[in-house]
Amino acid sequence: MQKIRRHLFPVLLNVGLAGLCLYYLDSLVGVRAGDKLSGVSSQYLRLLQFSQIVAFAYTASHVAHFAYELAAARKKIPVPKLVLHISTFILYAAAVSLGLNLVYHYSLDTILAASGILTFVLGFALRGLLSDIISGVALHLDDNVSIGDWLQFSVRGTEFTAKLMEFDWRCTVLHDLANNAILIPNSEFSMLRLNNMTKPTPYTEASARIDLSIGQDIPRLIRILQNSCNYVATQGHVMADPGPYIRIGEASKGIITFVMYYSIAPHVARGRARHFILDAAIGFLKAAGIPVLPVLHEHVVAEHQLTADLLVSDVRLRILAQLPLFSVLSRTEAEFLAARTAPVQVEPGTVLIEEKATGSTMYIVLEGTFDVIVTIKGAPVSVAKLWPRDVVGEMSLFTGAPRTATVVAISKCTIMEITKESMSALFELNPSLLNAFAAQIDARTLANKKISEKTDQVESKEKKHSILSDIKSFFGFK
């Protein structure tokens, strides 16, 4: 309502002035009756004519501001705000000059000469202000920085990371990570050395290195590392555009060095971004069974420790040892299960499991990415992604429950399949594992559904008992 009143006032002002001109001058536009004025009251009537011209400029500026606000509300700003302010100033200057010429019959040469002298005096007195205005215009025209960019810079010894909000006629307005406003004079801001985090160049890239055995499958290692970097980008720790990429940095004496290049997200510290990149890389390599061990020329590592062949039982054992779900297994039991698992290659677009279908297998994602799709109101909706180290289908494996979602391969993937027959043989070997896995599944279910701390513990115990009963029934135990 306040905005409507603010924009309605200039319209009413023009209507009022037009009514006065019509009453006293017999014309809606007072300038047309300029030659008819005479007498003492003529000075007041000339003021009325002059006021009407300025009021026209006032209305035009409000129309421009209203269009700007409308465009800003739709997030489609056609012109910078500073340009709007300068245009308004020029509009008023032109209206005043036109009024002096048409109403008071001052020649344009005289007006321009007087305005030139006035501009010189004011320019000398307000040279700092003019410098800020000119710098603001120059910053608007600079393609290296734009409204909405995240910038890193230092002002008088203090480091800032802030988002550029606007260039005002006097100051550059930024908001830091805590949404505090930072105002810097345009002339001072134009002299700063900026690191534009939103438009990174090769000179602002960060990198992390990882050394692996040169005897591994190099294209496979690059795919795994690229996938780990893509995962970090989806979490917002590094930028997705431009996205991270992998290069071979060095190969010497049995060691190959991979360099992961990435652009740091504006709100993430450099060390924190590097931590996430390396953590994901190591985790994804381990999930794929790739050994991450020191390669020393003075030390000969056992062959089974260096191999990454998923057909080797010891490699699958290393993978199972990383998963919390199988932490209840002893070394002997884990070896028993690893010997009864198998790796499976999955091509892009393959439907691994289908919603509501029956099944009795579980899958561990070793390489690649899967899309998790559920049906909501009759339409398929992507709700999550599965990355290396994720497991899917455990409820179907342990209880025979129908699949709760459709899982589709996005890229070329490698998974490890665990069947009901394998688990049944393991339970025959040690029936006490039924209770251990029931507790693990119950804990995962509670975590996935994000049950609040107010949940009654009795309800949890009853659910655990129910899951245990379902597992026993599914595997034929009493």
C-alpha positions as CSV (number, residue, x, y, z in Angstrom):
1,M,0.0,0.0,0.0
2,Q,2.8,2.4,0.8
3,K,4.5,1.8,-2.6
4,I,1.2,2.5,-4.3
5,R,0.8,5.8,-2.5
6,R,4.4,6.7,-3.3
7,H,3.9,6.2,-7.0
8,L,0.4,7.7,-7.0
9,F,1.5,11.0,-5.5
10,P,3.3,12.3,-8.7
11,V,0.3,11.4,-10.8
12,L,-2.1,13.4,-8.5
13,L,0.4,16.2,-8.4
14,N,0.4,16.5,-12.2
15,V,-3.4,16.3,-12.3
16,G,-3.6,19.1,-9.7
17,L,-1.1,21.4,-11.6
18,A,-3.0,20.7,-14.8
19,G,-6.2,21.8,-13.2
20,L,-4.6,25.0,-11.9
21,C,-3.2,25.7,-15.4
22,L,-6.6,25.1,-16.9
23,Y,-8.3,27.4,-14.4
24,Y,-5.8,30.3,-14.5
25,L,-4.3,29.9,-18.0
26,D,-7.1,28.2,-20.0
27,S,-4.7,25.4,-21.0
28,L,-3.9,22.0,-19.5
29,V,-0.2,22.7,-20.4
30,G,0.7,26.0,-18.9
31,V,3.7,26.7,-21.2
32,R,1.3,27.3,-24.1
33,A,-0.1,30.4,-22.4
34,G,3.3,31.9,-21.7
35,D,2.9,34.9,-23.9
36,K,-0.5,35.9,-22.4
37,L,0.9,36.6,-18.9
38,S,1.1,40.1,-17.6
39,G,0.7,42.0,-14.4
40,V,1.9,41.4,-10.8
41,S,0.4,37.9,-10.7
42,S,2.4,36.8,-13.7
43,Q,5.3,35.8,-11.5
44,Y,3.1,33.4,-9.7
45,L,1.7,32.0,-12.9
46,R,5.2,31.6,-14.4
47,L,6.1,29.7,-11.3
48,L,3.1,27.5,-11.9
49,Q,4.3,26.9,-15.5
50,F,7.8,26.0,-14.3
51,S,6.5,23.7,-11.6
52,Q,4.4,21.8,-14.1
53,I,7.5,21.1,-16.2
54,V,9.5,19.9,-13.2
55,A,6.5,17.8,-12.1
56,F,6.5,16.1,-15.5
57,A,10.2,15.1,-14.9
58,Y,9.2,14.0,-11.3
59,T,6.5,11.7,-12.7
60,A,8.8,10.3,-15.4
61,S,11.4,9.4,-12.8
62,H,8.8,7.6,-10.7
63,V,7.7,5.6,-13.7
64,A,11.3,4.6,-14.3
65,H,11.8,3.6,-10.7
66,F,8.5,1.7,-10.7
67,A,9.6,-0.3,-13.8
68,Y,12.9,-1.0,-12.1
69,E,11.2,-2.3,-8.9
70,L,8.9,-4.5,-11.0
71,A,11.8,-6.0,-12.9
72,A,13.8,-6.5,-9.7
73,A,10.8,-8.3,-8.2
74,R,10.8,-10.7,-11.2
75,K,14.6,-11.0,-10.8
76,K,15.2,-9.6,-14.2
77,I,16.8,-6.2,-13.7
78,P,17.2,-4.5,-17.2
79,V,19.5,-1.6,-16.1
80,P,21.8,-1.1,-13.1
81,K,20.5,1.0,-10.3
82,L,23.3,3.5,-10.5
83,V,22.4,4.2,-14.2
84,L,18.9,4.8,-13.1
85,H,20.0,7.4,-10.5
86,I,22.2,9.2,-13.1
87,S,19.4,9.2,-15.7
88,T,17.1,10.7,-13.1
89,F,19.6,13.5,-12.4
90,I,19.9,14.2,-16.2
91,L,16.1,14.2,-16.5
92,Y,15.7,16.9,-13.7
93,A,18.6,19.0,-15.2
94,A,17.0,18.9,-18.6
95,A,13.5,19.8,-17.1
96,V,15.0,22.8,-15.2
97,S,16.9,24.0,-18.3
98,L,13.7,23.6,-20.4
99,G,11.7,25.5,-17.8
100,L,14.1,28.4,-17.6
101,N,14.1,28.6,-21.4
102,L,10.4,28.4,-22.1
103,V,9.0,30.1,-19.0
104,Y,11.6,32.7,-18.1
105,H,13.1,33.1,-21.6
106,Y,16.7,32.5,-20.7
107,S,18.7,31.5,-23.7
108,L,20.1,28.0,-23.7
109,D,23.6,29.4,-24.2
110,T,23.3,31.4,-21.0
111,I,22.0,28.3,-19.2
112,L,24.8,26.1,-20.4
113,A,27.4,28.7,-19.6
114,A,26.0,29.1,-16.1
115,S,25.7,25.4,-15.6
116,G,29.3,24.9,-16.8
117,I,30.6,27.3,-14.2
118,L,28.4,25.7,-11.5
119,T,29.6,22.3,-12.5
120,F,33.2,23.3,-12.3
121,V,32.7,24.8,-8.8
122,L,30.7,21.9,-7.5
123,G,33.1,19.4,-9.2
124,F,36.0,20.9,-7.3
125,A,34.2,21.0,-4.0
126,L,32.7,17.5,-4.4
127,R,35.5,15.8,-6.4
128,G,35.5,12.8,-4.0
129,L,31.8,12.3,-4.6
130,L,32.2,12.6,-8.4
131,S,35.1,10.1,-8.2
132,D,32.8,7.6,-6.5
133,I,30.0,8.2,-9.1
134,I,32.4,7.8,-12.1
135,S,34.0,4.7,-10.5
136,G,30.5,3.3,-10.0
137,V,29.7,3.7,-13.6
138,A,33.0,2.1,-14.6
139,L,32.4,-0.9,-12.3
140,H,29.0,-1.4,-13.9
141,L,30.6,-1.6,-17.3
142,D,33.3,-4.1,-16.1
143,D,32.5,-7.7,-17.1
144,N,34.9,-9.1,-14.5
145,V,32.4,-8.5,-11.6
146,S,28.6,-8.7,-11.6
147,I,25.8,-8.3,-9.1
148,G,25.6,-11.6,-7.2
149,D,29.3,-12.6,-7.5
150,W,31.1,-13.8,-4.4
151,L,34.4,-11.9,-4.0
152,Q,37.5,-12.3,-1.8
153,F,39.4,-9.1,-1.0
154,S,41.3,-7.3,1.7
155,V,40.5,-3.8,3.0
156,R,43.0,-2.1,5.3
157,G,44.4,-5.4,6.4
158,T,41.1,-7.2,7.0
159,E,40.2,-10.2,4.8
160,F,36.6,-10.4,3.5
161,T,34.5,-12.9,1.6
162,A,31.3,-11.2,0.5
163,K,28.5,-11.2,-2.1
164,L,28.2,-8.2,-4.3
165,M,24.7,-6.7,-3.9
166,E,24.8,-3.5,-5.9
167,F,26.8,-0.4,-7.0
168,D,25.1,2.6,-5.5
169,W,25.9,6.2,-6.6
170,R,28.3,6.5,-3.6
171,C,29.2,3.1,-2.3
172,T,29.6,-0.6,-3.3
173,V,27.3,-2.7,-1.2
174,L,28.3,-6.2,-0.2
175,H,27.0,-8.9,2.2
176,D,29.4,-11.2,4.0
177,L,28.7,-14.8,5.0
178,A,26.8,-13.7,8.1
179,N,24.7,-11.3,6.0
180,N,26.3,-8.2,7.4
181,A,26.3,-5.2,5.1
182,I,29.7,-3.9,3.9
183,L,29.9,-0.5,2.3
184,I,33.0,0.6,0.5
185,P,33.3,3.8,-1.5
186,N,33.3,3.1,-5.2
187,S,36.6,4.8,-5.9
188,E,38.3,2.7,-3.2
189,F,36.6,-0.5,-4.3
190,S,37.7,0.0,-7.9
191,M,41.4,-0.1,-6.6
192,L,41.0,-3.3,-4.7
193,R,42.6,-6.6,-5.8
194,L,39.7,-9.0,-6.1
195,N,39.4,-12.8,-6.3
196,N,36.1,-13.5,-8.0
197,M,35.0,-16.9,-6.6
198,T,31.9,-17.0,-8.9
199,K,34.0,-16.7,-12.1
200,P,37.1,-18.6,-11.3
201,T,40.0,-18.8,-13.8
202,P,42.8,-21.3,-14.0
203,Y,44.8,-19.0,-11.7
204,T,42.2,-19.3,-8.9
205,E,41.9,-23.1,-9.1
206,A,42.9,-25.2,-6.2
207,S,44.3,-28.7,-6.4
208,A,44.9,-31.8,-4.4
209,R,47.3,-34.7,-5.2
210,I,47.1,-38.3,-4.5
211,D,49.7,-41.0,-5.2
212,L,48.8,-44.5,-6.3
213,S,50.5,-47.6,-7.7
214,I,51.3,-47.3,-11.4
215,G,50.3,-50.9,-11.9
216,Q,46.6,-50.1,-11.5
217,D,44.1,-49.6,-14.3
218,I,44.7,-45.9,-15.1
219,P,41.4,-45.1,-16.9
220,R,39.5,-46.8,-14.0
221,L,41.3,-44.7,-11.4
222,I,40.5,-41.5,-13.3
223,R,36.8,-42.4,-13.4
224,I,36.7,-43.2,-9.7
225,L,38.5,-39.9,-8.8
226,Q,36.3,-37.9,-11.1
227,N,33.2,-39.4,-9.6
228,S,34.5,-38.6,-6.1
229,C,35.1,-34.9,-7.1
230,N,31.6,-34.8,-8.6
231,Y,30.1,-36.0,-5.4
232,V,31.9,-33.3,-3.4
233,A,30.5,-30.7,-5.9
234,T,26.9,-32.0,-5.3
235,Q,27.5,-31.4,-1.6
236,G,28.3,-27.8,-2.3
237,H,31.9,-27.9,-1.0
238,V,33.4,-27.1,-4.3
239,M,31.9,-25.5,-7.4
240,A,30.0,-27.6,-9.9
241,D,30.4,-24.9,-12.6
242,P,33.2,-25.0,-13.6
243,G,33.4,-28.5,-12.5
244,P,36.4,-30.4,-11.0
245,Y,38.6,-32.5,-13.3
246,I,41.5,-34.9,-13.0
247,R,44.9,-34.9,-14.6
248,I,48.0,-37.1,-14.3
249,G,50.6,-34.9,-12.7
250,E,53.6,-37.3,-12.6
251,A,54.6,-40.9,-13.1
252,S,57.9,-42.1,-11.7
253,K,59.4,-45.1,-10.0
254,G,56.2,-47.1,-9.8
255,I,54.1,-44.2,-8.5
256,I,51.6,-42.3,-10.5
257,T,50.4,-38.9,-9.2
258,F,46.8,-37.8,-9.9
259,V,46.0,-34.1,-9.5
260,M,42.4,-33.2,-8.7
261,Y,41.6,-29.6,-9.8
262,Y,38.6,-27.8,-8.4
263,S,37.2,-24.3,-7.7
264,I,36.4,-23.6,-4.1
265,A,32.8,-22.7,-3.3
266,P,32.5,-19.1,-1.9
267,H,31.3,-20.1,1.6
268,V,34.0,-22.9,2.1
269,A,37.5,-22.3,3.5
270,R,40.4,-23.5,1.3
271,G,41.5,-26.1,3.8
272,R,38.0,-27.4,4.3
273,A,37.5,-27.9,0.6
274,R,40.8,-29.8,0.3
275,H,39.7,-32.0,3.2
276,F,36.4,-33.0,1.5
277,I,38.1,-33.6,-1.9
278,L,40.8,-35.9,-0.4
279,D,38.3,-37.6,2.0
280,A,35.9,-38.5,-0.9
281,A,38.8,-39.6,-3.1
282,I,40.2,-42.0,-0.5
283,G,36.7,-43.3,0.4
284,F,35.7,-43.9,-3.2
285,L,39.0,-45.7,-3.9
286,K,38.6,-48.0,-0.9
287,A,34.9,-48.6,-1.9
288,A,36.2,-49.8,-5.3
289,G,38.8,-52.1,-3.6
290,I,41.7,-49.9,-4.8
291,P,44.5,-50.2,-2.2
292,V,45.6,-46.9,-0.8
293,L,48.9,-48.0,0.7
294,P,52.4,-46.4,0.8
295,V,54.4,-47.6,-2.2
296,L,58.1,-47.7,-1.0
297,H,60.9,-49.0,-3.1
298,E,62.7,-50.3,0.1
299,H,59.5,-52.2,1.1
300,V,57.9,-55.0,-0.9
301,V,54.1,-55.1,-0.2
302,A,52.3,-58.4,-0.5
303,E,50.8,-58.9,-3.9
304,H,47.2,-59.4,-2.5
305,Q,47.5,-56.0,-0.8
306,L,48.2,-54.2,-4.0
307,T,45.7,-55.8,-6.3
308,A,42.4,-54.1,-7.1
309,D,40.9,-57.1,-9.0
310,L,37.4,-57.5,-7.6
311,L,37.5,-61.2,-8.6
312,V,40.0,-61.7,-5.8
313,S,38.3,-62.6,-2.5
314,D,40.7,-60.5,-0.4
315,V,39.7,-57.3,-2.3
316,R,36.0,-57.9,-1.6
317,L,36.9,-58.6,2.0
318,R,38.5,-55.1,2.2
319,I,35.3,-53.6,0.9
320,L,33.1,-55.4,3.4
321,A,35.3,-54.3,6.2
322,Q,34.6,-50.7,5.5
323,L,30.8,-51.0,5.7
324,P,29.1,-50.3,9.1
325,L,26.3,-52.8,8.2
326,F,28.9,-55.7,8.3
327,S,30.9,-54.5,11.3
328,V,29.2,-57.2,13.4
329,L,31.1,-59.9,11.4
330,S,34.3,-61.4,12.7
331,R,37.3,-61.8,10.4
332,T,36.4,-65.4,9.7
333,E,32.8,-64.6,9.0
334,A,33.7,-61.7,6.7
335,E,36.0,-63.9,4.7
336,F,33.2,-66.5,4.5
337,L,30.8,-63.9,3.1
338,A,33.4,-62.3,0.8
339,A,34.1,-65.6,-0.8
340,R,30.3,-65.9,-1.7
341,T,29.9,-62.4,-3.2
342,A,30.5,-61.3,-6.8
343,P,31.1,-58.0,-8.6
344,V,28.6,-56.9,-11.3
345,Q,29.2,-54.4,-14.1
346,V,26.2,-52.1,-14.8
347,E,25.8,-50.0,-18.0
348,P,24.3,-46.5,-17.9
349,G,20.5,-46.5,-18.0
350,T,20.2,-50.0,-16.5
351,V,17.4,-50.4,-14.0
352,L,19.0,-52.2,-11.1
353,I,15.9,-52.6,-8.9
354,E,12.3,-51.6,-9.6
355,E,9.8,-50.1,-7.1
356,K,7.4,-52.6,-5.6
357,A,9.1,-55.5,-7.2
358,T,10.0,-58.5,-5.0
359,G,13.7,-59.3,-4.4
360,S,16.1,-61.1,-2.1
361,T,19.5,-59.4,-2.9
362,M,21.4,-56.4,-1.7
363,Y,23.9,-54.3,-3.6
364,I,27.0,-52.3,-2.6
365,V,27.9,-49.4,-4.9
366,L,31.7,-49.7,-5.7
367,E,32.0,-47.3,-8.7
368,G,29.7,-44.9,-10.5
369,T,26.4,-43.2,-9.5
370,F,22.8,-44.3,-9.4
371,D,19.6,-42.3,-9.4
372,V,16.9,-43.2,-6.8
373,I,13.4,-42.7,-8.1
374,V,10.0,-43.0,-6.3
375,T,6.5,-42.6,-7.5
376,I,4.7,-39.6,-6.0
377,K,1.1,-38.9,-7.0
378,G,1.6,-41.2,-10.0
379,A,4.7,-39.5,-11.4
380,P,8.4,-40.6,-11.0
381,V,10.4,-38.3,-8.9
382,S,14.2,-38.4,-8.4
383,V,14.8,-38.2,-4.6
384,A,18.4,-39.1,-4.1
385,K,21.7,-40.3,-5.6
386,L,23.7,-43.4,-4.6
387,W,27.5,-43.0,-4.6
388,P,30.3,-45.5,-3.8
389,R,30.1,-46.8,-0.3
390,D,26.3,-46.7,-0.4
391,V,24.2,-49.9,0.0
392,V,20.7,-50.5,-1.4
393,G,18.2,-53.3,-1.0
394,E,19.1,-54.5,2.5
395,M,15.4,-54.8,3.6
396,S,14.7,-57.0,0.7
397,L,17.8,-59.1,1.4
398,F,17.0,-59.6,5.1
399,T,13.2,-59.6,5.2
400,G,12.0,-60.1,1.6
401,A,10.2,-56.8,1.7
402,P,9.2,-55.3,-1.7
403,R,11.5,-52.7,-3.2
404,T,10.7,-49.2,-2.0
405,A,12.2,-47.3,-5.0
406,T,13.5,-47.7,-8.5
407,V,17.3,-47.4,-8.9
408,V,18.8,-46.6,-12.3
409,A,22.5,-46.4,-13.3
410,I,23.5,-42.8,-14.3
411,S,27.0,-43.8,-15.4
412,K,28.9,-47.0,-15.9
413,C,28.9,-48.6,-12.5
414,T,30.4,-51.5,-10.6
415,I,28.4,-53.1,-7.7
416,M,28.9,-56.0,-5.4
417,E,25.9,-58.3,-5.0
418,I,25.0,-60.2,-1.8
419,T,22.4,-62.8,-2.2
420,K,20.0,-64.5,0.2
421,E,21.8,-67.8,-0.3
422,S,25.0,-66.3,0.9
423,M,23.5,-64.8,4.0
424,S,21.6,-68.0,4.7
425,A,24.9,-69.9,4.7
426,L,26.4,-67.3,7.1
427,F,23.4,-67.6,9.5
428,E,23.7,-71.4,9.4
429,L,27.4,-70.9,10.5
430,N,26.5,-68.5,13.3
431,P,22.7,-68.0,14.2
432,S,23.5,-65.3,16.7
433,L,24.1,-63.0,13.8
434,L,20.4,-62.8,13.3
435,N,20.1,-60.6,16.4
436,A,23.1,-58.5,15.4
437,F,21.9,-57.7,11.9
438,A,18.4,-57.0,13.3
439,A,19.9,-54.4,15.5
440,Q,21.9,-52.9,12.7
441,I,18.9,-52.7,10.3
442,D,16.8,-51.2,13.1
443,A,19.4,-48.5,13.7
444,R,19.7,-47.7,9.9
445,T,15.9,-47.5,9.6
446,L,15.7,-45.0,12.5
447,A,18.5,-42.9,11.0
448,N,17.0,-42.9,7.5
449,K,13.6,-41.8,8.7
450,K,15.1,-39.2,11.1
451,I,13.0,-40.2,14.0
452,S,13.1,-37.4,16.6
453,E,14.6,-37.8,20.1
454,K,11.1,-37.9,21.6
455,T,10.5,-41.4,20.1
456,D,9.5,-43.9,22.7
457,Q,12.3,-46.4,23.3
458,V,9.7,-49.1,23.8
459,E,8.4,-48.6,20.3
460,S,12.0,-49.0,19.0
461,K,12.4,-52.3,20.9
462,E,9.1,-53.6,19.5
463,K,10.2,-52.7,16.0
464,K,13.5,-54.4,16.5
465,H,11.6,-57.5,17.7
466,S,9.4,-57.3,14.6
467,I,12.4,-57.0,12.3
468,L,14.1,-59.9,14.0
469,S,10.9,-62.0,13.6
470,D,10.8,-61.0,9.9
471,I,14.4,-62.0,9.3
472,K,14.0,-65.3,11.1
473,S,10.8,-66.1,9.1
474,F,12.4,-65.1,5.8
475,F,15.4,-67.3,6.4
476,G,13.4,-70.2,7.9
477,F,14.6,-69.9,11.5
478,K,12.3,-70.4,14.5
